[in-house]
Amino acid sequence: MNNFLRRTVSNIQGLGQRYLASRAREQVVHQATDMVVEVADPRIRQIGRYRKSLRSPMKEAMEYCSSLVDSIPGPVRLSRQQYHADPLVKAIFVSANELEDVLRLAPENSDVSDQEKERDSIALLTMTKTEKTIFKHEQQGDIILRDVKKRTVNFIDHRLVAVSTTLTTTQELLKNRGLEVLATIAMERIASLRGDLAELRERRAYLKSMRRMLNGRSRTQELFSHPDHETTEKLRKLKTLIKEVETEVDLTRQKIEMPEDSLAILQEIIDKPENTLIANKQTLRLDWMNVLLSGKDHSKGNDISLAELSIKDELQRSALLVVFTQPGSKTN
């Protein structure tokens, strides 16, 4: 085979590989799109072009979730031995016993067979950071200061999520969870609008029922005399209220009645994932009692680095990737 044929064959093979890689990436995007649509509002599938409409924002959202996961520190090993050896591990647990209790409650890893239970598992550890004020003695040179106001840090409500046997698998699980969070926020907004629409329609039906009742009373009064002023005034107010509610029904219906409306809400959220999912670096300098130290403090301390994950500024959790084995296993 001459050089020209070799180059031709090589080029064809390269094109084929790139095509297959591109197809594989598109399939991943399609699967992710179907997942978020199922969570947000399955009615979106009635729109023939929904994948095309979501293709670009989905790719950007997937990249954002990937960068967010990559920013999480770790993995850090969790074990009774590490509790006494690693200042970070000691800072986030009250005791070695608490650490082991958290590990015992770790979700089962479905990817691990019974024969592999002693292998390391990797997961995301999330927890709530709390602070409280204490007063302690502090020595500055030869002077001992009493009742110095300090802040201490503690971590509670530990939870292990996205448990697997490899870092890559855990990271992929977390990226998918990020997309699921975005879809859930969209679902909540869609459900809220539908609830508002249902309530407005119920109110409209109630007001119309009241109007029919008062109209009946007015006609009954006309059989004998004239409608009284009170009935006439109530009918006038009801007419105004019904008109106002009709306007609200129309405005709300335009926001949510059609599948295209749900698609627009979902697209708006995944188009700007940074408005919903946020990850900031959390660096704390703590002494052995978890007292926060500043640059002016002369006490010895350790710097610990965590990620602070937040969802729409409503839910905030400190987090890091960890590796561990179940307490009591041979490798622990």
N, C-alpha and C positions, 0 to 999 in steps of 0.2 A: 504494500500500500504506500503510495507516494505521500509526500508531506501535505499536499493540497487536500487529499482525501482524509488524512488524519485530522487536519484542522477542521474540515467540514464535519466529520463525525463528532469531534470534540465539541464543536459549537452546538451541534444538534443536541448532544447529550446535556450540555450546560443549559440550553434553553428548556429542555424537558425537565431538568431538576428544578430550575427556577419556577417553571409553570406549576409543578407539583407542590413546591413550597408555598407559592402564592395561593393555590387552591386550598392548601391546608390552613393557611392563615385566615382566608375568607370563611372557611368552615367553622373555625373557632369564633369568629365574629358573629356568624349566623346563630351558633348555639348560644352565645352570650345574649344576643338580641332576643331570641325566643325565651330565654330565662327571665329577663327583665320584663318582657311583655306579659308573661304569664303571671308574674307577681303584681305588676302595676294594674293591668286591666286586660284580661284575655280577649275582650271585645276588639281590641286593636287589630287582632289577626284578621278581622273582617275587611280590613283595608289592604288591598292587593299590593300596594307600594310601601308597606310599613317598614320592611327591611331596608329598602333603598333610602327612605327618609331618615332612618336611624343609623345608617352605615357610618357616616362621618362622625357624628357625635359619639357613637359607641366606641369607635377606634380611639378617639381622644380620651374618653372616660376610662377605657381599659389601660391606656398608657399612664393616665393620672393615678389610677389605683396601683399600677405596677411601681411607679416612683414612690408612692406613699408607703407601700410595703417595704421597698428597698431601704427606706429611711429609718426603719425600726431597728434599734440596736440589738445585738446578740448574734447567735444564741449563747446564753450563759448557762452553765451547768447548775442544776439544783440537786442538792443532796445534803445529808446531815453533815458530812465532812466539809463541804463547801460553805455551809452556814458559818462555820468557825474560821474559814480561810479567806473568804471573799467578802469584803466590806459591802459590796452591792447586795449580795444575797442576804447578809445580816440586816441590812437597812430595810428591806422590804418584807421581812417576816419578824414577828415578835420573838419567835423561838424556833429551834430546830424541829420541835414537835409539831408546831403549826405548819411548817414547811411540808413535813411528811403527811399531815392530814390533808393538805391541799392536793398533794400528789395522789393520795389514795382515792380522792374524789374525781380524778381526771377522767374525762369521757373515754370510753373504750375506743381503741383504734381499730376500725373495721378492716384495715389493710394488713393487720398483723395476725398471723395464725397462732394457734395454741403453742406450737413449738418455738415461736419467735417472741414470746411474751417478755423474755429477758433482754431483748434488744432495746437500744435507746429509742426514745420517742422525742419528737420535736413539736413544739406548740407555741402559740402566742399566750403569754401570761398577761392578763389585764387586771387592774385593781383600782380602787378609789383612794386617792391621796387626801388625807385629812391633816389639819394643823390645829394646834391648841397652844395657848399661852401658859408658860410656867415661870416661876421665879426661882432663881438659883444663886448660889454664891459664885463669885468670879474673882480670880486673882489677877491683878494688873501690877506687875513688878512686885514690890513689897507690900502692896495694899490689897486687902481683901474687901471686895464690894459685896454688900448683902442685898438680897431681893432684886437681882438684876432681871429685867424682863426679857424673856427669850421665847422663841417659837420652836415647837417640836413638830416633827413630821411622822406620820404613821400611815401604813397602807393596809386597807381592809377590803373585804369582799373580793378575794382573789378568785380568778376564774381562768381555766386553761381551755383554749379553743383551737380549732383547726389542728388537731393532733394527727401526726403521721410519723413515718419512719425516716423521712428525708426532708432536708431543708427546702428543696425545690417544691416538693408536694405541699408542704405547709404554706409556702409563699403563694402557690397557685390557689389553694383553698382560700387564703386571705384576700387575694385579688377578687375572687368570685364573691366573697362576702361583701366586699366594698361595693361591687355592682348591685348586689342584692339590697344593700342599704339604700342606694339611690332609688332603686325600683320601689322599695317600701315607702320612702318619703313621697314618691309620686302617687302610690296607691292611697296613702293617707289623705293627700290633697284631693284626689278624685273622690274618695269616699266621703270626705267632708262636704264637698260641693253637692254630691248626690243627696246627702242627708239634708243639707240646706234646702235643696229643691223639693224634697219630699215634705219637709215641714211647711214650706211656703204653700205647697199645693193643699196640704191639710188645712192650713189657716184659711186659704181661699174658699175651700169647700165649707168650712164652718161659717164663715161670714156670709156666704151665699145662702146657707141654710137659715141663718138668722134673718136675712133679708126676706126670704120666702115666708117665714113665720110672721114677721111684722107686716108684710103686704097682706097676708090673710087677715090679720087683726084689723088693718086699715079698711079692707073691703067689708068686713063684718060691721065695723062702726058706721060705714057709709049707708048700710041698710036701714039704720035708725036715725043717724044724725050725721055730723061731720067728724072726720078723724081728729083725735085730740092732738094738741101741740107736741106732747111728749113723743108720741109715735112718729109723727112727721119728722121731728128732729133726729130721732134715732135712725130713721131711714136715710136721712141726708148724710149723717156721719158714716153709716154703713156703706153708702155709695162711694164716699171718698176713700174709705179704708180699702174697699175692694179694688178700686182703681189703683191705689198704691201697691197693693199686693200683686195685682196683675203685672204691673211694671217690673217688680222684683222677680216674679216668676219668669218673665220673658228674658230678663238680663241673666239670671242664673242658668236658665235652660240653654242659652247661647254658649255658656262656658263649658257645659258638661254633657249635654244630651246625646251627642253623636260620638261614635268611636274616634272620629278625627279630633274631637276635643280632648279626649284622653291622651291621644298620641301627642298632641301639642304640649300638654302638661309634662308628659314623660320626657319629651325631647328637650324642653326647657331645663329640666333638672339635670339630665345627663350631659347637656351641652356645657354646663358650668359646675362640674362636680366639686370644685374648690369652694363653692358656696354652701355645700352640704357636709362634705368630709374634709377634716383638717387634721394634719399631723404636725406638731411642733416639737422641737427638741427640748427636753426638760433636764437641765443640769442642776444638781443640788450638792452643796457642800455640807456634810453632816459630821458631827462627832460621834463617839461610840454610843451616845444616848439618843441619837437621831435629832439632836438640837441643830437647827439651821445656823450656819456660820457665815459671817460676812467677811469682807476683805479686812475689816478692822479687828476681827477676832484673832487672838493669838493662840487659841486652842488648836490642838492637832485635829485634823479632820480628813475626810476622804470625799473626793468628787465622784458622784454617781450620775450616770447618764441613762435616761429613759426617753420614751416617746410619749407625748401627751396627745391622745386621740380624742377628737370631739366631733359630735354630730350636730350641726346647726346650733352650736353653742348651748345645747340643751343637755347633752350627755358627755361628760369628760371622764376619761380613764387613762391612767398611766399604764404603759405597756412595754414589754420587751420580749424578744424571742428566747425560749429556754429549751434545754435538752435535759432529759431525765430518764430514770428507770423507776418502775414501781417500787415503793419501799418493800424491803424484804427479799428482792430478787438477788441473784448471785452477783450481778455486775454492779449493784448499787454501792 
